[in-house]
Amino acid sequence: MDFRWVGLGVSCLMIGVWLVAFGLPMEEKSIVSVASASIVQLAIGYQIGRYIQMLRQMAYHDSLTGVLVNRRFVARLKQEIDTARRVHSPVTLLFIDLDNFKKYNDRYGHLEGDKLLCSFASLLKSCVRSEDAVGRWGGEEFVVLLPHTDTKRGMAIGERIQKAAREEMGGVTVSIGVASFPLHAADAMQLTEKADTLMYEAKKQKDCMLAATN
């Protein structure tokens, strides 16, 4: 929902109610005044909606990278799993960690580290479909939600992400854990725990991807 247009619509409704209640003015000066007031009302409604939209964006998205914040991503994951349970469809989750990020920060500084995180978030969004979701779990850890996607397809997307990181980000490598509902987990919490555990195991090898087997 875009609250800018909601604000504009509410303003139009208010203007319509006023005109119904008091009728159209007959004098030219009154018509000009009403028209001017209506324009101001529309502008105010749009700006209020724009402000609400901005607050919503800030609440839902990470201020640095622009991807979903942790709690919003979890809410989306639960929704997708509820849907998948009804339609008997798989959902795959990728937990992704930037390898050696602390060393990168120590070497180049935190500003460059922030730039790297932003670049990687953009890369993730370019590697997935519009119906997928990308979130920042915390620090240098990211998550990718893939509705209607089994483990094999999820791993193919993980490989695409790893390849793109190496080629487009100067040899940056990532470690990935992959798990799917309902094959490896019965709910959102189990799925996140499974994928997270696999990601930490993959980190021990670096530039590695591990998928759940049971």
C-alpha positions as CSV (number, residue, x, y, z in Angstrom):
1,M,0.0,0.0,0.0
2,D,1.3,3.4,-1.0
3,F,0.2,5.9,1.7
4,R,0.9,8.9,-0.5
5,W,-2.1,8.0,-2.6
6,V,-4.1,7.1,0.4
7,G,-3.5,10.6,1.7
8,L,-4.5,12.1,-1.6
9,G,-7.7,9.9,-1.7
10,V,-8.7,11.0,1.8
11,S,-8.3,14.6,0.8
12,C,-10.4,14.1,-2.3
13,L,-13.1,12.5,-0.1
14,M,-13.0,15.4,2.4
15,I,-13.4,17.9,-0.5
16,G,-16.3,15.9,-1.9
17,V,-18.0,15.8,1.5
18,W,-17.6,19.5,1.9
19,L,-19.1,20.2,-1.5
20,V,-22.0,17.9,-0.9
21,A,-22.7,19.6,2.5
22,F,-22.4,23.2,1.4
23,G,-22.8,23.0,-2.4
24,L,-20.9,24.7,-5.2
25,P,-20.3,28.4,-4.7
26,M,-22.0,30.7,-7.2
27,E,-19.7,33.7,-7.1
28,E,-16.5,33.7,-9.1
29,K,-14.4,34.8,-6.1
30,S,-15.8,32.0,-4.0
31,I,-15.1,29.5,-6.7
32,V,-11.5,30.6,-6.9
33,S,-11.2,30.4,-3.1
34,V,-12.7,26.9,-3.0
35,A,-10.5,25.7,-5.8
36,S,-7.4,27.1,-4.1
37,A,-8.4,25.5,-0.8
38,S,-8.9,22.2,-2.5
39,I,-5.5,22.3,-4.1
40,V,-3.9,23.1,-0.7
41,Q,-5.9,20.2,0.9
42,L,-4.8,17.8,-1.8
43,A,-1.2,18.8,-1.3
44,I,-1.4,18.4,2.5
45,G,-3.0,15.0,2.2
46,Y,-0.3,13.8,-0.2
47,Q,2.5,15.1,2.0
48,I,1.0,13.5,5.1
49,G,0.8,10.2,3.2
50,R,4.3,10.6,2.0
51,Y,5.5,11.1,5.6
52,I,3.7,8.0,6.7
53,Q,5.2,6.1,3.8
54,M,8.6,7.2,4.8
55,L,8.1,6.1,8.4
56,R,6.9,2.7,7.2
57,Q,10.0,2.4,5.0
58,M,12.2,3.1,8.0
59,A,10.4,0.6,10.2
60,Y,10.5,-2.2,7.6
61,H,13.9,-1.7,6.0
62,D,17.5,-1.6,7.2
63,S,18.7,2.0,7.3
64,L,22.1,1.1,5.8
65,T,21.4,-1.5,3.1
66,G,17.7,-0.9,2.3
67,V,16.8,-4.6,2.7
68,L,14.2,-5.9,5.2
69,V,15.0,-5.7,8.9
70,N,15.2,-8.9,10.9
71,R,11.7,-8.8,12.5
72,R,10.0,-7.9,9.2
73,F,11.8,-10.6,7.4
74,V,10.7,-13.2,10.0
75,A,7.1,-12.0,9.6
76,R,7.4,-12.4,5.9
77,L,8.9,-15.9,6.4
78,K,6.0,-17.0,8.6
79,Q,3.5,-15.7,6.1
80,E,5.2,-17.6,3.2
81,I,5.3,-20.8,5.3
82,D,1.7,-20.5,6.2
83,T,0.8,-20.2,2.5
84,A,3.2,-23.0,1.5
85,R,1.6,-25.3,4.1
86,R,-1.9,-24.7,2.6
87,V,-0.8,-25.2,-1.0
88,H,1.8,-27.9,-0.4
89,S,4.6,-25.8,-1.8
90,P,8.3,-25.7,-0.7
91,V,10.0,-22.6,0.8
92,T,13.8,-22.4,0.8
93,L,15.9,-20.1,3.1
94,L,19.5,-19.0,2.5
95,F,21.6,-17.8,5.4
96,I,24.6,-15.9,4.0
97,D,27.7,-14.5,5.6
98,L,30.4,-12.3,4.1
99,D,33.7,-14.1,4.7
100,N,36.5,-12.3,6.5
101,F,34.4,-9.1,7.0
102,K,36.1,-8.2,10.2
103,K,39.5,-8.3,8.5
104,Y,38.1,-6.1,5.7
105,N,36.8,-3.6,8.2
106,D,40.2,-3.6,10.1
107,R,42.1,-3.1,6.8
108,Y,39.9,-0.5,5.0
109,G,37.8,1.0,7.8
110,H,34.2,0.9,8.8
111,L,33.0,3.3,6.1
112,E,34.4,1.0,3.4
113,G,32.9,-1.9,5.3
114,D,29.5,-0.2,5.1
115,K,29.9,0.4,1.4
116,L,30.7,-3.3,1.0
117,L,27.5,-4.3,2.8
118,C,25.4,-2.0,0.7
119,S,27.0,-3.3,-2.5
120,F,26.3,-6.9,-1.4
121,A,22.7,-6.1,-0.5
122,S,22.2,-4.7,-4.0
123,L,23.9,-7.8,-5.5
124,L,21.6,-10.1,-3.6
125,K,18.5,-8.3,-4.9
126,S,19.8,-8.6,-8.4
127,C,20.3,-12.3,-8.1
128,V,16.7,-13.2,-7.0
129,R,13.2,-12.8,-8.3
130,S,10.8,-10.0,-7.5
131,E,8.7,-12.4,-5.3
132,D,11.7,-13.3,-3.2
133,A,12.8,-11.4,-0.1
134,V,16.2,-10.2,1.0
135,G,16.9,-9.3,4.6
136,R,19.8,-8.3,6.9
137,W,19.9,-10.7,9.8
138,G,22.6,-8.7,11.6
139,G,26.2,-7.4,11.0
140,E,27.5,-9.0,7.8
141,E,24.8,-11.8,7.8
142,F,22.0,-11.7,5.2
143,V,19.0,-13.9,4.5
144,V,17.2,-14.7,1.3
145,L,13.6,-16.1,1.3
146,L,12.7,-18.2,-1.8
147,P,9.0,-19.1,-1.9
148,H,7.9,-22.0,-4.2
149,T,11.5,-23.1,-4.3
150,D,13.0,-26.5,-3.4
151,T,16.5,-27.1,-2.0
152,K,18.1,-27.9,-5.4
153,R,16.8,-24.7,-6.9
154,G,17.8,-22.8,-3.8
155,M,21.4,-24.1,-4.1
156,A,21.5,-23.0,-7.7
157,I,20.6,-19.5,-6.6
158,G,23.2,-19.7,-3.8
159,E,25.8,-20.6,-6.4
160,R,24.7,-17.6,-8.6
161,I,25.2,-15.4,-5.5
162,Q,28.7,-16.8,-4.8
163,K,29.8,-16.4,-8.4
164,A,28.4,-12.8,-8.7
165,A,30.2,-11.8,-5.4
166,R,33.6,-13.1,-6.7
167,E,33.2,-11.5,-10.1
168,E,31.5,-8.2,-9.3
169,M,32.9,-7.4,-5.8
170,G,36.6,-8.0,-6.3
171,G,36.9,-11.5,-5.2
172,V,34.6,-11.2,-2.1
173,T,33.5,-14.7,-1.0
174,V,30.4,-15.7,1.0
175,S,29.4,-18.8,3.0
176,I,25.8,-20.0,2.7
177,G,23.5,-22.4,4.6
178,V,20.5,-23.7,2.8
179,A,17.4,-25.4,4.3
180,S,13.8,-25.9,3.0
181,F,10.3,-26.2,4.4
182,P,8.8,-28.7,4.9
183,L,11.6,-31.1,4.1
184,H,14.0,-29.9,6.8
185,A,11.8,-28.0,9.2
186,A,8.2,-27.8,10.4
187,D,8.0,-24.0,10.9
188,A,9.8,-20.7,10.5
189,M,11.8,-21.0,13.7
190,Q,13.1,-24.5,12.9
191,L,13.9,-23.4,9.3
192,T,16.0,-20.4,10.5
193,E,17.8,-22.4,13.1
194,K,18.7,-25.1,10.5
195,A,19.9,-22.7,7.8
196,D,21.8,-20.6,10.4
197,T,23.6,-23.7,11.8
198,L,24.6,-24.8,8.3
199,M,25.9,-21.3,7.5
200,Y,28.2,-21.4,10.5
201,E,29.5,-24.8,9.5
202,A,30.1,-23.4,6.0
203,K,32.0,-20.5,7.4
204,K,34.7,-22.8,8.8
205,Q,35.7,-23.6,5.2
206,K,35.0,-20.2,3.6
207,D,33.5,-19.7,0.2
208,C,31.3,-22.7,0.9
209,M,27.7,-23.7,0.7
210,L,26.1,-26.4,2.8
211,A,22.5,-27.7,2.4
212,A,20.4,-29.7,4.8
213,T,20.1,-33.3,4.0
214,N,17.3,-34.3,6.5
